[in-house]
């Protein structure tokens, strides 16, 4: 059993079958460097206090939740009143619908969680649901409550276990029309589309997450290590930390660029830059001064 604590315990239910399960976060919270705000003159960390205007700092026991129904007017709720809101989904995730594995638009996915049976007695029924989902290539949908919110959830097989993905509700997703309204609906030219399609096919491979690295986090950790070795002294960015990227002024022929990419060679812009550099190197100092 994982060392981390489950974030939810309850039952996974399919019709009359109920399986005790636990949820664990699939994402690591400590994978990236985390910073604290520091008071530079003293080097001490900044702390935050709960304060009330005209009163000052207040104790935690004096704080309750409030819903602002009008500007400056609140409905006050205690933790006991909120806990009294009983939802079946607080302890039960019931699979009420099944959809094709590719029918859910990725924009709805939020966070991922591992689902495991709580004990060996629950494994038999757990395996049945897992393998049935895999065989039918379906995703189970249901709802569960945790951390003061009811989530729409999708359940699918993952290895020997199950993966639960929380989903955004429809009203939480922005409409795309305001963002895409200025983009023409005109189809791409057939010859350009053929070359682009061929390039995509050439670069198609099975997904392997290990092939992609977070370069920013690696550079950040390297900066932290150099800073530690410098013993607090200020350091400047190195020249190789900011690789040159093509600017927006590099306008090239689209078909030529696609064909060059498909062949694995340099783009016309790259070739032109290289030729210009070689030409400049061949000039004598006098010629360069005259040209200047």
Buried (B, 14 or more C-beta within 10 A) or exposed (E): EEEEEBEBEBBBBBEEEBBBBBBBBBEEEEEEEEEEEEEEEEEEEEEEEEEEEEEEEEEEEEEEEEEEEEEEEEEEBEEEEEEEEEEBBBEBBBBEEBEEBEEBEEEBEEEBBBBBBBEEEBBEBBBEBBEBBEEEEBBBBBBBBBEEEEBBBBBBBBEEBBBBBBBEEEEEEEEEEEEEEEEEEEEEEEEEEEBBEBBEEEEEEEEEEEEEEEEEEEBBEEBEEEEEEEEEEEEEEEEEEEEEEEEEEEEBEEEBBBBBBBEEEBBBBBBEBEEEEEEEEEEEEEEEEEEE
